[in-house]
Amino acid sequence: MTANTALRFERIRTKGDHRDLRLRIGAYRHTCDSYYFGLDDSPAVRGGMGARLAHLLEQWATQVEGLRRGGGTAYLPYDFSDQCTAWLRVSSRDGETVEVQAGWSLIEAWGIEPSNYLATAPEVTDFDPITGARISCSLDDLTACIAANGIALEATGP
């Protein structure tokens, strides 16, 4: 199964900010909110909700590209909640293949700007994997998938 079909982050409603986003990874589905994206007033964020979500995926792409230099682990947030956050843990041993696992951290979203989460990502030391929310694929497939999801999110507009 390639990342193109097995990983999708999408906006399922354009009205409101609750239960309007969905992450699909393999057979696992998770609905979440764009609420914290709307609160983010960083100068890095311009435009409507679609642009804000696309900016998140641009950050994901930067982190994933960094794995090409010998592998490693990157944490990519997708659900910002008051008392916790949900992340994708992307691990690569060789810089060519990756394992993507969804999970939770007790890092609270109110302390993170979605437009600049990179300062917080290294603090994810309590990652709790979600059973059945995992895929393996090539780094190239994951990169293409993130780019396609970002384009689709930006196209959703305000």
N, C-alpha and C positions, 0 to 999 in steps of 0.2 A: 504494500500500500504506500503510495507516495504522499508527501506532505500536502500536495495540491488538493487531495481529496480528504485527508485525514486530520487536517488542522485548519480551522476557520474561526476567525474572530469577526463578528458581524453585528451590525446595528439592526435590530428586528422591529423597532418602532422609532419614528422620528418625532413623536409628540411625547413630552414628559421626560423625566429623568430617572424613573424607577423601572426596573425590569425591562430595559430597552436594549440591552446588549446580550450576546450569547457567544460563549466559547464552545467549540466542538473540537474534541481531540479523540480520535478513534471513535468508539461508541459512546463515550462520555459526553454529556451536555450540561452546561452550567449557564444559567441566566443571571445577569448582574446589572448594575446601574451605572449610568453616566453622571450621576450626581456630582461627584468630586471633580469631574472634568469641567463642569459648569462653574464651580467655585474657584478654579485655578485662574488667578489674575496675573500670572507671570507675563512679562513682555515677550517671552518666547511663543506665547499662544496668541494667534490672530485668526480671526474668522469664526465660523460657526462650529457646531459640535463635530461635524464631519472632519473639518480641518484639525480640530483638537485630537480626535481619535487617530487620524492619520499621522500626526506628530508623534504620538505614542509609538506607533509601529515603525516610524523612522528611527526612534531610539532603539527599539528592538533590533532593527537591521544593523545598526552600528555595533551593538554588543555581539550579535551573532557573527558578523564579519570578523570581529576580533578573535574568534575561535579558530580561524584559519591558520593562525600563527602558532601551531603546535597544540591546539586543543585547549581544554579548560572547562570552566562552568560559568554560565551566565544566568541571571535571574531576571525574568521579564514579567512585570505585573500586568494583571488583566482585570482584577476586581478590587476596588477600593471601598472598604466598609469601615464603619466607625471603630470597630473593635479588632479588626484583623484585615489582612490583605491576601489575595490569592495570586500566585506566581506560577510561571512556567520555568522549570529548571531545565536548562539546555546544557547537556554535557557531551563533550567530545574528547576522545583519547588521542585522535590522530589528525584532527582538523579537517576531516573529510566526511565522516559520518557522525550523526548526533542521536542522542536519546532525548526526547522531550517529555517531561513528566509534570503534570499539574499538581499543585499542592497549596497548602496554607502556611501563613506565618502570623504570629501575634503582633506584628508591626501594625500599628493603627494608621489608617489612611489619613486622618486629619493632620498628621505630621509630615506628609509627603505631597509634593506638587507633581501631579501626573506628567506635567510638561518637562520635569527635570528630576526623574526618579533615580538617576544614576548615582547620586550621592547616598541614597538609601540602600540600593541593591547589595552592597557588601555587608550590610547589617543582617541579611537574611541568614541567620545561623540556626533557626528553629524550624526549617522547612519540614512540613508534615505531608508526605505524598498522599494523593487520593488514589485509592485502589482502582485499577482499570482505566485510569486517565493518562495513558502513555503511548507514545509512538516512537519508532526508530525510522530514520530516513537519512538521505545524504544531506550534507550541509547546503549543497546547491539547490535541492528541492525545497528545503526550509527557507532559504533566502528568497527564492521565487515566490513561495507561498506568502511570506510576510509582505513582499512588494505588492502582490495581487490583492491581498486583504487591505493594505493601506490605500490603494487606488479606489477600491470599492467603498471603503469608509469615507474617504474624502468626497466621493460623488454623492453621498447622502445629503450633503449640504448642511444647512443650519439645523 
